[in-house]
Amino acid sequence: MSTHSVVEAKNQLSDLIDRALRGEDVVITRHGRPVARLAPVEPAMKPVTAEALDWLAAHRVGDHEPSEDSGTLVSRMRDEGEH
């Protein structure tokens, strides 16, 4: 982890961003106290495409309705465990 004052961070911002992108923990301090941390932004998820939905539909396991709702299933499992 590296710590840098606000003034240092202002003068070295590009370098500090590069270091954060490489995985280094970069902390900015004000009057000796940590106030901010530089971290890479997580990449956004890809949008769901029609092709992805078609693939999911083609690879779906089972096309039947459940025999009971989830509340009934949980109650039954709980009751079976009491014996």
Secondary structure as GFF3:
##gff-version 3
##sequence-region A 1 83
A	DSSP	beta_strand	2	5	.	.	.	ID=ss1
A	DSSP	alpha_helix	6	11	.	.	.	ID=ss2
A	DSSP	alpha_helix	13	21	.	.	.	ID=ss3
A	DSSP	beta_strand	26	30	.	.	.	ID=ss4
A	DSSP	beta_strand	33	38	.	.	.	ID=ss5
A	DSSP	alpha_helix	50	58	.	.	.	ID=ss6
A	DSSP	alpha_helix	70	81	.	.	.	ID=ss7
###
